[in-house]
Amino acid sequence: MDTRKLKYFLAVVDHDGFNRAAEHLLIAQPSLSQTIAGLEKDLGVPLFHRIGRRAVLSEAGKELVGPARLVMRDLDAAQSAVQALRGLRSGRLDIITMPSPGIEPLTSMIAVYTRRHPEVRLNVGAAFTPEEVIESVRTGSTEIGLAGSSTPIRVPGVNVLDLERQPLILIVNPQADTFPAGNTLQRDDLDGHRLIASQRGSLMRWLVDDALAHGVKVEIVVEVAHRTSILPLVLAGVGHAVMPSSWAPTAHKAGLRTVQIEPVSHLDVAILSRKEGLTPAASAFLKVAESHAARGTGPAEGHS
């Protein structure tokens, strides 16, 4: 077995079939099929079930995906380590992030990183749960992961660096701002208001559901999976939104008021990485993250 075969195997997985994978690899489709057949012969098991024009992973194929990614990631790390002797002048860094940490602190860290290492290309993917981030880092799909949770994240076998705690805020619908003046409000003050809510499982949705459970009569008017829709909905007067304070600067630029919700609930934001085998590009990013954590840099908390 050689790494070229693993690379081709992962291309079929990532591009959902042989034709697209061949286009991505810039090779003929029969050549790709022959290479995969050779890999299956090496392993003694079929990796794909051919159903019409589709290629569906077999059980053996599913088991190979994670180890194959780790092998390719380790190869990248080895090549980058040699290149690092000449300094970090090229490369690619794969990052995965949940939505709110992807606004801050990721934006600030990327701004510092790209100034220091302008020739490294960053690829930022999306996740919606800490579990997705953890799995991506563990399997080697990405080197760096940013996750937010209601409690500090601790994962066996994965390095976790706590970055910051983001208090939850209310982004106020300007067409229904009947809240008291000031930078804070109580959860009871939400009574009678219409809210744009995140899906169940998020800390923001938990706060809304907890308020409902304690008799606060709020109305969930929209449930949003893609949080990029939230600020436009608030601006359109649909409702208020409970979000981490990472969203406050963007909300303020849009002319919206934000207030901190008391009692305060925090989103604990951390950066995750493998314990060993990181590329120089990833190691350099962790240094930026460590500086960020040491400064205690966090997004502006709620204010008008």
JOMOGI-V93704 format. One record per helix or strand of 3 or more residues. SS is the DSSP state (helix for helix, strand for strand). FROM is the first residue (numbers start at 1). LEN is the number of residues. Records with the same first field share a line. If there is no record, write none. Layout:
SS->FROM-LEN + FROM-LEN
This chain:
helix->3-12 + 18-8 + 29-15 + 59-28 + 99-5 + 106-11 + 130-10 + 174-3 + 187-4 + 203-11 + 228-8 + 245-9 + 280-16
strand->48-4 + 54-4 + 92-6 + 121-6 + 144-6 + 158-14 + 184-3 + 194-5 + 219-6 + 240-5 + 258-5 + 266-9
